[in-house]
Amino acid sequence: MFCHVDADAFFASVLVRQNPKLRGKPLLALGMGGGCVISASYEAKAMGVKTGMRLSEARKLCPSAIAMPSDFAETGKASDDIETHLQSLCPDIEQMSVDEWFLDLATVVGGVPSDLLGWTREARELVLRKTAISVSVGSAPTKILAKMAGEYRKPGGVTVLGDADVAVEAFLKDRPAAAIPGIGRKRSQRTEIYGWKTAWDAPQAPPQPLHRPLPNPPPPPHTPPLGTSVYHLVTDPAPPKSVSRARSFIPESNRAVLWAHALRHLEYLVLKMRRHELACSGISLGLRNKDYRGFAGTGRSLPVPCDTESALQAVLEECFAEIYRPGTAYTQVHAALWHLTPKGAEQISLFAEPDQLETEQALQESLDKLHEKFGRNSITKGSAMSVKSGTKKHFEFAAYQ
């Protein structure tokens, strides 16, 4: 048996935890830059506000909403708090995202609880009592079913698929096909062609037709929703194959500001990559226009793996020059480092000077030490200082070129 725990309106809930006077009010938690809603309280959702919506559109639906920038430092702390209390209940936990966890209930002391519904309710109440964050909890024989159960009675709901609460067949017949993770609303249009309207219809289908609307179905495709476990918890995840970062903001056409966002992304991604002792063989950059529809992106493969900001910045500048159009207003900058591999001995290109590489490595190691001691926002490039860090406490220790 697996348990799925999902924090309700997490970024907004963290803001309420900091300021209880916001409880019960329509609240919009904004991403860095303030142009996009990344979480909305259920009072705002009742007015039609959705995650990912532009602030201007959310204002039209809910004029009385309070819009606030998300506190990412506090969000990380709240996530750690929730996981700590979940760990006290179950030793094997897989964190899927900052606000979502799977628990393997077979590892609970004494095995799977006999009163699973009672145990699930107590888990939810413990998290709420200890962290002041509401969570929705679902328990089921597979991870897919547990996730569906956790979303069934949001917010603050508890669902156990089984005789004690809801029978699996009745549950699936009550849910649309789009409720199955991996199908969603867009792919559900394709499943309807086959007559699969409910979450019970799709698992009953022959495997071959199911492979067509689902490019990457579970092997075999019908077993997880019917209660046969295929995927197990990943408690010790492998190093990432890529790292990426995107930030949305109000429409901006100033080249210097957009370039500052790109540099901030590079600093963050290199730091994250080096913490895993990895190097990248590719880099990409993207800009989204003010209509949130047009997206210009490009990338470069590197001749040898690289792990320093100074070397990657030159490639990033090429990408930026290729996609930036003067006078165009953009609302998002996205950057990624990919083809990550373990950092080995330094490879020297035929066109690179060994002394230059040694200087870049020495500079990067010094930056690593400063970041470790004073935080990742302690030092930044002068060209990136026009962009706020997005954290409550931000000290510019130094600027470098």
Phi and psi in degrees as a GROMACS rama.xvg file:
@    title "Ramachandran Plot"
@    xaxis  label "Phi"
@    yaxis  label "Psi"
@TYPE xy
-122.404  154.527  PHE-2
-124.624  134.398  CYS-3
-114.422  127.077  HIS-4
-118.459  124.761  VAL-5
-131.893  120.94  ASP-6
-69.7288  138.473  ALA-7
-84.5034  124.337  ASP-8
44.2025  57.716  ALA-9
-58.7135  -53.8567  PHE-10
-62.839  -37.6518  PHE-11
-69.2799  -39.171  ALA-12
-63.6483  -34.6885  SER-13
-65.2798  -39.9685  VAL-14
-64.2428  -37.6673  LEU-15
-67.4014  -37.9137  VAL-16
-61.5127  -35.9068  ARG-17
-73.037  -35.3043  GLN-18
-133.529  88.1028  ASN-19
-57.4447  -17.7078  PRO-20
-66.0189  -16.0791  LYS-21
-82.4216  -10.2935  LEU-22
-61.8624  133.905  ARG-23
85.1636  -0.34024  GLY-24
-106.641  152.66  LYS-25
-68.3043  117.061  PRO-26
-127.029  135.819  LEU-27
-116.267  117.558  LEU-28
-92.486  122.193  ALA-29
-100.149  152.782  LEU-30
-78.2006  177.011  GLY-31
-62.4269  129.455  MET-32
102.456  -24.2701  GLY-33
79.097  9.60221  GLY-34
-95.0735  -8.78849  GLY-35
-135.593  139.276  CYS-36
-85.1011  115.729  VAL-37
-100.199  -9.93479  ILE-38
-163.706  143.946  SER-39
-134.484  141.712  ALA-40
-65.5926  161.479  SER-41
-68.8973  -20.9227  TYR-42
-67.1546  -36.9904  GLU-43
-76.128  -37.3766  ALA-44
-62.8083  -32.197  LYS-45
-63.9001  -20.5548  ALA-46
-92.3142  1.82828  MET-47
104.187  -0.166447  GLY-48
-70.5984  136.939  VAL-49
-126.223  154.152  LYS-50
-62.8329  137.178  THR-51
91.3049  -4.21626  GLY-52
-76.2867  145.719  MET-53
-66.4759  147.048  ARG-54
-58.9501  -40.1047  LEU-55
-61.8828  -38.6806  SER-56
-71.1168  -38.6498  GLU-57
-64.6193  -36.8721  ALA-58
-62.5603  -36.68  ARG-59
-65.7528  -37.6496  LYS-60
-77.6104  -33.8561  LEU-61
-138.771  78.0823  CYS-62
-59.4359  -27.725  PRO-63
-86.0094  0.928449  SER-64
-65.4508  145.664  ALA-65
-94.8341  119.684  ILE-66
-102.071  127.723  ALA-67
-138.598  144.803  MET-68
-68.2292  140.201  PRO-69
-68.0524  145.693  SER-70
-100.24  97.2908  ASP-71
-70.9644  -31.3471  PHE-72
-65.5373  -45.3487  ALA-73
-68.5301  -32.8298  GLU-74
-63.5732  -42.7074  THR-75
-62.3901  -39.2906  GLY-76
-65.7777  -42.3661  LYS-77
-63.9232  -38.5438  ALA-78
-62.3772  -44.1132  SER-79
-63.4056  -38.6742  ASP-80
-61.9993  -45.5986  ASP-81
-61.7013  -45.7001  ILE-82
-64.1537  -37.1991  GLU-83
-59.3829  -43.5642  THR-84
-74.5661  -32.3895  HIS-85
-66.3553  -36.4221  LEU-86
-64.4726  -28.9942  GLN-87
-71.4566  -17.9141  SER-88
-96.487  -34.225  LEU-89
-145.881  124.707  CYS-90
-70.8499  -33.4773  PRO-91
-98.2132  111.094  ASP-92
-130.854  140.057  ILE-93
-118.324  119.271  GLU-94
-87.537  118.584  GLN-95
-86.7739  -32.5992  MET-96
-159.54  -173.653  SER-97
-65.4219  -20.1177  VAL-98
-131.118  25.9832  ASP-99
-148.494  132.311  GLU-100
-139.194  151.223  TRP-101
-114.359  141.551  PHE-102
-121.451  136.725  LEU-103
-92.7193  102.357  ASP-104
-69.1253  -13.6122  LEU-105
-67.9823  -18.7716  ALA-106
-93.641  -1.09154  THR-107
-64.0848  143.399  VAL-108
-56.2389  122.623  VAL-109
91.8868  -1.23364  GLY-110
87.8723  -171.581  GLY-111
-56.9129  126.503  VAL-112
-55.9401  138.291  PRO-113
-67.6001  -39.9498  SER-114
-98.445  79.3375  ASP-115
-66.7518  -37.6824  LEU-116
-64.2681  -43.6817  LEU-117
-64.4224  -41.5031  GLY-118
-63.6397  -41.1175  TRP-119
-64.9057  -40.7308  THR-120
-64.7652  -41.1307  ARG-121
-64.8428  -36.2178  GLU-122
-63.2433  -43.7486  ALA-123
-63.7862  -44.55  ARG-124
-65.882  -34.9713  GLU-125
-63.3296  -47.6781  LEU-126
-61.6904  -43.5722  VAL-127
-63.9936  -42.9881  LEU-128
-67.9733  -39.578  ARG-129
-85.0948  -27.4646  LYS-130
-118.722  -10.9373  THR-131
62.3078  24.64  ALA-132
-117.682  126.066  ILE-133
-78.3635  138.438  SER-134
-129.588  154.062  VAL-135
-107.832  137.498  SER-136
-128.301  135.174  VAL-137
-132.268  140.048  GLY-138
-124.567  140.426  SER-139
-165.617  170.015  ALA-140
-69.4683  -20.4304  PRO-141
-130.521  162.877  THR-142
-65.5693  -39.0202  LYS-143
-63.298  -46.2587  ILE-144
-65.8059  -37.6176  LEU-145
-62.9903  -40.4257  ALA-146
-66.0638  -43.0625  LYS-147
-62.5935  -39.3799  MET-148
-66.0432  -39.0364  ALA-149
-65.4612  -26.7703  GLY-150
-90.4467  -7.50198  GLU-151
-68.28  -40.4987  TYR-152
-121.67  36.6806  ARG-153
-70.018  146.852  LYS-154
-91.2159  154.818  PRO-155
69.4108  21.2033  GLY-156
-94.5025  164.321  GLY-157
-131.762  128.631  VAL-158
-137.652  130.172  THR-159
-119.689  121.135  VAL-160
-84.8709  112.441  LEU-161
159.527  -174.075  GLY-162
-65.1449  -28.4841  ASP-163
-71.838  -21.2573  ALA-164
-136.87  -76.1929  ASP-165
-130.557  129.507  VAL-166
-70.6292  142.791  ALA-167
-59.4224  -47.4862  VAL-168
-62.6902  -45.0835  GLU-169
-63.2286  -38.6716  ALA-170
-62.4281  -48.7424  PHE-171
-67.2486  -35.6705  LEU-172
-69.4761  -20.6018  LYS-173
-88.6715  -9.66303  ASP-174
-109.454  145.284  ARG-175
-72.1001  160.906  PRO-176
-58.4796  -31.3922  ALA-177
-64.5541  -16.6999  ALA-178
-73.7205  -16.4979  ALA-179
-74.3495  121.967  ILE-180
-54.0605  132.014  PRO-181
104.502  -18.0103  GLY-182
-98.421  -64.6994  ILE-183
70.7551  -178.935  GLY-184
-69.8221  -38.962  ARG-185
-68.844  -47.4243  LYS-186
-72.1577  -20.1284  ARG-187
-65.4265  -24.9603  SER-188
-64.0319  -32.9175  GLN-189
-78.602  -35.0164  ARG-190
-67.8507  -28.8854  THR-191
-65.0596  -25.4537  GLU-192
-59.7928  -34.7462  ILE-193
-88.5849  0.371496  TYR-194
83.947  17.5187  GLY-195
-91.2772  97.1881  TRP-196
-97.0585  -31.8606  LYS-197
-110.779  167.381  THR-198
-69.4583  -11.6999  ALA-199
-84.8012  -32.6678  TRP-200
-65.1545  -45.2253  ASP-201
-62.0947  -47.2551  ALA-202
-64.4471  -21.5937  PRO-203
-80.0156  -12.7121  GLN-204
-71.1448  154.616  ALA-205
-60.8729  147.733  PRO-206
-56.645  -40.6284  PRO-207
-62.0677  -50.3014  GLN-208
-61.1698  -33.5902  PRO-209
-66.0528  -29.513  LEU-210
-67.9183  -26.8045  HIS-211
-70.9339  -50.2185  ARG-212
-76.2484  -16.2629  PRO-213
-115.731  99.8813  LEU-214
-58.4877  -33.4674  PRO-215
-129.242  66.2572  ASN-216
-74.6335  157.909  PRO-217
-68.5851  149.595  PRO-218
-97.7776  120.333  PRO-219
-72.3716  157.399  PRO-220
-68.3239  -22.8611  PRO-221
-97.666  -10.1849  HIS-222
-73.6523  -43.2857  THR-223
-58.5364  -46.1298  PRO-224
-64.7883  -22.177  PRO-225
-90.8921  -0.634841  LEU-226
108.55  6.01158  GLY-227
-98.8071  119.716  THR-228
-71.3285  132.745  SER-229
-119.125  -44.8201  VAL-230
-98.8368  133.641  TYR-231
-109.267  167.321  HIS-232
-66.0303  144.106  LEU-233
-110.196  92.9467  VAL-234
-85.7576  -16.5659  THR-235
-129.029  79.4166  ASP-236
-63.8286  149.248  PRO-237
-72.1074  159.035  ALA-238
-57.6274  148.799  PRO-239
-66.4388  150.688  PRO-240
-88.2596  -19.3793  LYS-241
-157.086  160.441  SER-242
-133.237  142.045  VAL-243
-145.042  163.749  SER-244
-155.509  138.286  ARG-245
-136.728  142.909  ALA-246
-135.119  135.275  ARG-247
-104.403  154.646  SER-248
-158.773  173.175  PHE-249
-65.0545  153.898  ILE-250
-49.4476  130.13  PRO-251
-139.244  129.818  GLU-252
-115.049  -8.152  SER-253
-67.0351  121.127  ASN-254
-60.2068  -42.0564  ARG-255
-62.5061  -39.1527  ALA-256
-69.5622  -43.1268  VAL-257
-64.6327  -40.0037  LEU-258
-66.1649  -34.8815  TRP-259
-62.6375  -39.7457  ALA-260
-61.2821  -43.5162  HIS-261
-61.9967  -41.2896  ALA-262
-66.1111  -40.5525  LEU-263
-59.7893  -42.3237  ARG-264
-60.8868  -44.3634  HIS-265
-61.6892  -44.3162  LEU-266
-57.3564  -46.8854  GLU-267
-63.6643  -45.6036  TYR-268
-68.611  -39.5067  LEU-269
-65.2276  -41.8664  VAL-270
-61.6697  -44.8091  LEU-271
-64.3584  -41.8849  LYS-272
-64.5452  -43.719  MET-273
-70.3075  -26.4855  ARG-274
-64.6603  -26.3247  ARG-275
-92.7625  3.74359  HIS-276
56.1768  49.7029  GLU-277
-119.416  164.128  LEU-278
-133.03  154.486  ALA-279
-110.148  154.464  CYS-280
-115.395  7.98039  SER-281
-159.203  153.709  GLY-282
-142.621  144.159  ILE-283
-140.008  157.605  SER-284
-143.166  141.919  LEU-285
-139.959  149.299  GLY-286
-128.022  131.176  LEU-287
-106.632  135.572  ARG-288
-78.8636  177.472  ASN-289
-68.6038  -16.7636  LYS-290
-85.8529  -2.41046  ASP-291
64.804  13.0604  TYR-292
-111.094  -52.5665  ARG-293
-73.7347  132.267  GLY-294
-134.117  120.129  PHE-295
-106.288  125.882  ALA-296
-141.844  155.972  GLY-297
-155.089  166.809  THR-298
-151.454  167.965  GLY-299
-138.627  137.706  ARG-300
-89.9233  142.041  SER-301
-99.1247  144.584  LEU-302
-64.8864  -32.5109  PRO-303
-139.52  151.745  VAL-304
-56.9617  142.94  PRO-305
-135.99  147.224  CYS-306
-140.719  22.2654  ASP-307
-119.966  144.365  THR-308
-61.0886  -44.0855  GLU-309
-61.7456  -38.5293  SER-310
-74.0839  -39.3486  ALA-311
-74.9475  -24.7696  LEU-312
-61.8915  -38.5269  GLN-313
-61.7954  -39.07  ALA-314
-71.1327  -39.0036  VAL-315
-61.6862  -38.6155  LEU-316
-62.7188  -38.3069  GLU-317
-62.6563  -44.0804  GLU-318
-63.1962  -43.0145  CYS-319
-63.7254  -44.5054  PHE-320
-62.5589  -30.5463  ALA-321
-72.8077  -36.7146  GLU-322
-104.981  -18.9207  ILE-323
-74.6156  134.985  TYR-324
-121.189  117.246  ARG-325
-54.7123  137.537  PRO-326
87.3023  -12.4592  GLY-327
-84.7828  133.539  THR-328
-90.1332  131.503  ALA-329
-118.066  153.88  TYR-330
-121.992  0.453499  THR-331
-157.564  141.214  GLN-332
-120.518  130.21  VAL-333
-125.329  134.861  HIS-334
-135.88  151.742  ALA-335
-150.53  146.182  ALA-336
-115.482  131.429  LEU-337
-136.38  177.214  TRP-338
54.2407  54.6959  HIS-339
-78.9396  133.259  LEU-340
-136.008  157  THR-341
-56.0915  135.463  PRO-342
-72.5096  120.778  LYS-343
-106.888  -153.212  GLY-344
-63.6018  143.428  ALA-345
-63.1632  126.488  GLU-346
-95.4406  133.675  GLN-347
-105.981  123.738  ILE-348
-71.3056  155.753  SER-349
-63.0893  -23.4217  LEU-350
-103.792  8.17175  PHE-351
-108.785  148.417  ALA-352
-89.302  127.054  GLU-353
-55.6142  -39.6724  PRO-354
-62.8144  -38.2778  ASP-355
-64.5885  -41.8466  GLN-356
-63.2745  -40.3403  LEU-357
-64.4817  -38.7702  GLU-358
-65.25  -42.458  THR-359
-63.3672  -41.817  GLU-360
-65.7957  -41.5402  GLN-361
-63.0705  -42.4902  ALA-362
-62.9534  -43.4692  LEU-363
-65.7166  -38.4136  GLN-364
-65.3338  -35.9328  GLU-365
-66.239  -40.6241  SER-366
-62.8964  -40.7943  LEU-367
-58.3068  -42.8131  ASP-368
-65.6837  -41.0342  LYS-369
-66.0662  -41.8663  LEU-370
-63.456  -40.2118  HIS-371
-67.5755  -36.5274  GLU-372
-84.2947  -40.6497  LYS-373
-113.482  -2.18943  PHE-374
100.873  158.46  GLY-375
-71.0733  -15.616  ARG-376
-96.7003  10.2664  ASN-377
-73.5579  -24.6372  SER-378
-145.823  139.999  ILE-379
-151.576  164.46  THR-380
-70.4092  146.826  LYS-381
-57.9706  -36.5584  GLY-382
-69.2594  -15.838  SER-383
-101.822  0.516637  ALA-384
-73.9508  -12.6952  MET-385
-76.5869  -8.48441  SER-386
-104.952  128.88  VAL-387
-71.2954  152.394  LYS-388
-73.6105  -24.8851  SER-389
88.331  1.16087  GLY-390
-105.278  157.876  THR-391
-66.9423  -43.0574  LYS-392
-106.345  113.877  LYS-393
-135.095  115.302  HIS-394
-117.614  122.202  PHE-395
-82.8228  99.4114  GLU-396
-70.2773  -41.7274  PHE-397
-165.888  166.127  ALA-398
-124.564  143.19  ALA-399
-137.41  157.728  TYR-400
